[in-house]
Amino acid sequence: MIAVFRVGVLDAALAYAHRGLRVLPLHGVRDGACTCPRGADCGSPGKHPRTRHGVKDATTEEAIIRAWFARWPD
């Protein structure tokens, strides 16, 4: 069931990109803690970018978006 959900999110991200909206990967929340290195001490769990340059890394390029989902499927 989780794999179906992930495919749906990727499809949504690609649909946004194909419409010209830039997307980027965000950290998630797992077991009540952020997936970033700060974990439970994160002040913004699941609400900040996974990429080095944050929103400046947002893109509409399908290959990059697919690579992000391969690297961070959650």
C-alpha positions as CSV (number, residue, x, y, z in Angstrom):
1,M,0.0,0.0,0.0
2,I,2.8,2.4,0.8
3,A,4.4,1.9,-2.7
4,V,1.1,3.0,-4.3
5,F,1.1,6.1,-2.1
6,R,4.6,7.0,-3.2
7,V,3.8,6.5,-6.9
8,G,0.9,8.9,-6.4
9,V,3.1,11.6,-4.8
10,L,5.6,11.3,-7.6
11,D,2.9,11.5,-10.2
12,A,1.5,14.6,-8.5
13,A,5.0,16.2,-8.3
14,L,5.5,15.6,-12.0
15,A,2.1,16.9,-12.9
16,Y,2.9,20.2,-11.0
17,A,6.2,20.4,-12.8
18,H,4.6,19.8,-16.2
19,R,2.4,22.7,-15.5
20,G,5.4,24.9,-14.8
21,L,5.3,24.8,-11.0
22,R,8.7,24.1,-9.4
23,V,8.9,21.4,-6.8
24,L,11.4,20.3,-4.3
25,P,11.8,17.5,-1.7
26,L,11.0,18.2,1.9
27,H,12.0,16.3,5.0
28,G,9.2,14.1,6.4
29,V,8.0,13.0,9.8
30,R,8.6,9.4,10.9
31,D,7.7,8.1,14.3
32,G,6.9,11.7,15.5
33,A,10.3,13.0,14.6
34,C,11.7,14.9,11.6
35,T,13.7,12.9,9.1
36,C,16.5,15.5,9.2
37,P,19.6,15.0,11.4
38,R,18.0,17.0,14.2
39,G,15.2,14.4,14.5
40,A,12.9,15.0,17.5
41,D,14.8,18.3,18.2
42,C,13.8,19.8,14.9
43,G,11.8,23.0,15.3
44,S,10.0,22.5,11.9
45,P,9.5,18.8,11.4
46,G,8.6,17.8,7.9
47,K,8.5,21.4,6.7
48,H,11.9,22.2,5.3
49,P,13.9,21.2,2.2
50,R,16.2,18.3,1.9
51,T,18.4,20.0,-0.6
52,R,21.4,22.1,0.1
53,H,20.1,25.4,-1.3
54,G,16.5,25.0,-0.3
55,V,13.9,26.7,-2.5
56,K,16.6,27.8,-4.9
57,D,16.9,24.1,-5.9
58,A,13.2,23.8,-6.8
59,T,12.8,22.6,-10.4
60,T,10.5,21.5,-13.1
61,E,13.0,19.1,-14.6
62,E,11.5,15.6,-14.6
63,A,14.9,13.8,-14.4
64,I,15.9,15.7,-11.2
65,I,12.5,15.1,-9.6
66,R,12.7,11.4,-10.4
67,A,16.2,11.3,-8.9
68,W,15.0,13.0,-5.7
69,F,12.2,10.4,-5.3
70,A,14.7,7.6,-5.9
71,R,17.0,9.0,-3.2
72,W,14.3,10.0,-0.8
73,P,11.2,7.9,-1.4
74,D,9.5,9.0,1.8
